[in-house]
C-alpha cells in the first residue's frame, strides 16, 4: 500500500489506472486544440467570448450572432463568421459587415429557414427595462439574408391570443428549434424583464400565417427550464 500525501490508502494498481486516465484526458485536450483560429479582420483584436450567442451553419461557415460580452454592457448585434477549412485544419474568422443593423439580443434563438435566410424571434428594444412600454411587446421575426447581408422584418405585428401574450414576450435562457413542418418552436427559459419568472409555455411561430400559438397538451409534464438545451422535432 502507498501511504504518502494525497495517495494514502491507494494501492499501486489504482494509481497506475489514475495516471493512465490523466494521460488519456490530456491527449483528448491536445487533439481538440490542433485546429487554430486565424483572425483575418484587423478590427478584431481577439476571438470574442460571448455568452448567449446564437450560431447557424451556412455551407462550411459558422455564423455567430448576438450575445453578451464581459467587456460591454447589454447585448450585441455583431456577427462573426468562422470559415472551417478541412484541408488546412485552420478556422478563419472575420467580422461580417451587415448592410443594416440587426436587433441586439442574447439567446436570440437563430434558425435557418432555408439555405440563405436566418430568422430570430426577438425585440428591437431588448436592452430596455421593465418599466418601459417595450417590455410588454411580443417578440417578432427578424430575418437575415446571407446573399445581401441585410436584415428585414414584417411590419405587421404577428397574430396571437392576447390572453396569452405573456407566453410570447421576450425570454432568455431558452431553446429554439425549426421543425420539419416549418414551425419555429420555443421552449423553456425565463422572462427577460422578470428573471425570477419561469416561462412554462412552449409556443411556436408559423411563418406562413405570421402568427403564434402555444403547445397546449403537455401530457402532465412540466417543460419549464432555466437553461438552454438541444432538442429535435422530426
N, C-alpha and C positions, 0 to 999 in steps of 0.2 A: 504494500500500500504506500502511496505517496502522501505525506503529511507535511506539506510545505505551503505556506501562504494561502492563496485562494483555492488551491488544488487539494486541500485537506480532504481525506476520505474518498478521494477519487483514484481508482486504480489506473494502471498504466494503459490498459487497453482502451478504457473510456477516454483517456487523454489523447490517444492517437486518433480516435474517431473524431474528437473535437477539433484537432488540428487539421484533419482532412476536410472537415466541414468548412472551417475558416478559409482554407486554401481554395476550395471549390467556389465559395461565395465571392472571394476576391477575384477569381478568374471570370466569373459572370459579370462582375462590375467592370472589369477591364474590357471584356468583349463588347459591352454596351457602350463603351466610350470611344470606340475606334472610328466613329464617323464624326469628324469635326464639323462645326458650323462656321462657314465663311461669310462674313458680313460684307456685302457688295455696296451698301449705301453708306457714303461718308457721313451722313447726318446721324447714323445710328452708332453711338459710342460703345454700346454693349447690347447683348441679347436681352430684351426686357423680360422681367419676371412678373407676369400679370396674373392676378387672382381673379377667377371668374370669367376667363376669356372663353370665346366660342371659336370652334375650328370646323372647317369643312375642307374636303379634298376636291380639287379640280384637276383632272388628269394626274400628273405626278407632282403637283404643287399643293402644299397645305397652306391655307389662308387662316390667319388668326385675327380675330376682330374683338374690339372692346376689352373689357376687364378693368381691373383696378391695380394700380402700382403703389408701392410704398413711397415712391418719390413724388406723388401728386395727390391732390385732394379730389375726391369724386371719381367718376368713371371716365373711360376713354372712348373715343371713336376712331382711333387709329387702326390701321390694318397692316399686317405684315405677311409677306409671302416667304415660304420655305420651300425651295426647289430641291427635291431629292434626286441626286444623280447616282443611280445604282452602279454605273460603270466606274466612277471615280471614288465612290464612298464618301462624298462630300455633300453637305447641305448648304446651299447658297441662300442667304437671307437678305431681303431688302424691304423697304417700306413702300407700300402701294400708294401711288398718287391718285387718290379718288377725285373725280371731277367735281363733286359736291359733297358736303359734309353729311355723314350719316348720324343717327341718334347716338348719344353717349349711353353706354349700357354695360353692365356686368351680368354674367349668366344670361346672355341675350337669347339663347336657345336657337342657334342658327341651324337651318336645314336647307338642303339643296332641292329646289322644286324641279329642276331639270339640269342639263349639263352646264348651263351658263347663268342660272339665276339662283341666288341665295335669299332666303327670307328669314327675318327675325320678327318676333312679336314683342313690342316694347312701347315705351312712351318717348316722345321727343324731349320731355322735361324730366328725365329720370333723376337729375340731381336736385329736383325741387324737394321741399319738405312737406310734411303732412298738413300744415296749416295754409296751404295754397290750393286753389281750385283744381290744379292739375292732378292732385293726389287721388281725386275721385274718377278720373278718366279711365276707361277701359283701354287695354293695350290695343295697338293697331298694327297691321302688317307693314313692314318696310322691306323693300326688295332691292337687292344689289345686282346689277348686270355686269358680269365679268368681261363682256365684249366691249362695252363702252365705259366701264368703271364709273357708273353713275348710280345714284340712289333715287328711288321714286316710291310713292305710296298712293293708295287710293284716297282721293279727297273726301269721299263719302264715308262716314263712320260705319263700322261693322254693325250688323243687326245682332241683337241678343235679348234675352229675357231680362227686363230691367229689374225684376225682383231678385235676380241672382247676379247683379252687377259686380258684387264683391268677388265673385269667382273669377272674373276676367280682369281684375285690377293687376297692377304691376307686382310681380313676385321676384324673389331672389332665392338662390339655393334650390332651384327646381330642375326638372329634366324635361326636354322637348324632343319629340321624335316624329318623323314623317312616316305615315303608314302606307301600305301598298295601294289603298284606295284614294290617296292624295290628301288625307286629312292630317293636320298638324296637331298632335296631342301634347298637352302639358300636364305634368303630374308632380305633386308634392311641392315642397318649398314653403317659404314664409312670406308674409306681406312685406313689401319693400318699405312701407311707411310705418308699420307696426310690427317690429321684429319679434315680438312675443306672440304673434298670432300665426298659427299654422294655417295652411291652405288645404282644407280637406277635399276640395273638389278636383277631380280630373276632368278637364274640359278639352274641347277640340275646336279648331278653326277650319271652316270649309272655304277654300279659296274660290271655288266656283260660285257659291251663294254669298260669299263675303259676309259670313256670319258665324256666331259662336253657339255652342251648346255644351251641356255637361254630360258626362257618363253617369247615368243615374243608378244603375244596379251594380253594387259592389259585392254582391253575394255574401254580405255580412262581414266583409273585411274592411279594415281601415287602411287606406293607402297614403295617409299623411306621412311626409318625410321632411326632414330639415337639412338634407344634403342632396346634391345631385347624384344620379346613378344612371347606369346604362340599361336600357331595356329595348326589346324588339316587338313590333306589331306586324305580323305577317299580312 
